[in-house]
Structures are given as structure tokens and as C-alpha cells.
């Protein structure tokens, strides 16, 4: 699996906002550490540029499924994303259409 987390930065006044201002880099780091701690050697977690879903951010997409998430910053939410990475299916609570 490959997880792309938007870390795009825009001006604070931009009407769509940006994922960077919503702690996306910290969240990406937490996902990466959790995946390593679980021994998920087949999961890559990387930062990306704009994924064009800024208003829902921080956002990410997981391939090969193409599942989109509005990333949670809380531990429970991150655990749900981790379950997806472990093969237990998408977290419906955080999934974007």
C-alpha cells in the first residue's frame, strides 16, 4: 500500500485553507511511525503536494484502492486508519467520497 498525505501550504487567507496548517505533516509522521511499529513493511507513507481536497483536509489517498480520507488527529482516528493499512478495510468514519 502507498499512502500519500497532503502537506501543501497556502497563504492563511486562502478560502480553501491548506492541509499543512491542519497539522498534516505531524499526522503523516504519526501514521508512518505506527505502520513501522506494526511491522507493516509493505506500506509506504509519503508526503505529497496538493491533492485538491483542501477544504476536507488534512487529506490523504491510499493506493492501490484509491481510498480518500480526511485525516483525524486523535489517536482513535489514527488507529482506524492503521486498521485499513493492516488489511481490515476502510475507516468509514474518515473516508471521503
BELLINRA-V26000 format. One record per residue. N is the residue number from 1. PHI is phi in radians with two decimals (999 if undefined). OMEGA is omega in whole degrees, 0 to 359 (999 if undefined). D_LAST is the distance of its C-alpha to the last C-alpha in whole Angstrom. Layout:
n={N/N}
phi={PHI/PHI}
omega={OMEGA/OMEGA}
d_last={D_LAST/D_LAST}
This chain:
n={1/2/3/4/5/6/7/8/9/10/11/12/13/14/15/16/17/18/19/20/21/22/23/24/25/26/27/28/29/30/31/32/33/34/35/36/37/38/39/40/41/42/43/44/45/46/47/48/49/50/51/52/53/54/55/56/57/58/59/60/61/62/63/64/65/66/67/68/69/70/71/72/73/74/75/76/77/78/79/80/81/82/83/84/85/86/87/88/89/90/91/92/93/94/95/96/97}
phi={999/-2.30/-1.91/-1.87/-1.91/-1.18/-2.16/-1.08/-2.08/-2.16/-1.05/-1.01/-1.46/-1.12/-1.12/-1.56/1.26/-2.68/-1.21/-1.03/-1.25/-1.86/1.10/-1.12/-1.16/-1.14/-1.11/-1.04/-1.07/-1.13/-1.13/-1.06/-1.11/-1.13/-1.10/-1.11/-1.06/-1.46/1.32/-1.43/-1.29/-1.70/-2.01/-1.95/-2.07/-2.31/-1.43/-2.36/-1.33/-1.02/-1.77/1.13/-2.33/-0.96/-1.17/-1.75/-1.09/-1.21/-2.07/-2.63/-2.31/-1.99/-1.93/-1.58/-1.21/1.36/-1.50/-1.77/-2.29/-1.64/-1.29/-1.46/-1.74/-1.46/-1.09/-1.08/-1.12/-1.14/-1.08/-1.15/-1.12/-1.09/-1.05/-1.04/-1.13/-1.50/1.69/-1.66/1.61/-1.16/-1.49/-1.14/-1.15/-1.98/-1.25/-1.82/-1.45}
omega={178/181/176/181/179/175/182/179/175/175/181/183/182/185/181/182/177/182/181/181/179/176/182/180/177/179/179/179/178/178/181/180/180/179/177/181/178/180/182/184/180/180/175/179/183/172/179/170/184/176/175/175/189/184/178/190/0/186/175/174/180/177/25/184/186/179/181/178/161/191/177/176/181/183/180/179/178/176/179/177/179/177/176/181/178/176/183/178/184/173/182/182/185/183/174/178/999}
d_last={19/19/17/16/16/17/20/20/23/23/26/26/26/23/21/18/19/19/18/21/22/20/22/19/22/24/21/21/24/24/21/24/27/25/24/28/29/28/29/26/28/25/22/22/21/21/21/19/20/17/14/13/11/14/13/11/13/15/12/12/11/13/15/16/13/10/8/7/8/10/13/16/19/21/23/21/17/19/20/17/16/19/19/16/18/21/20/19/15/12/12/10/11/10/7/4/0}
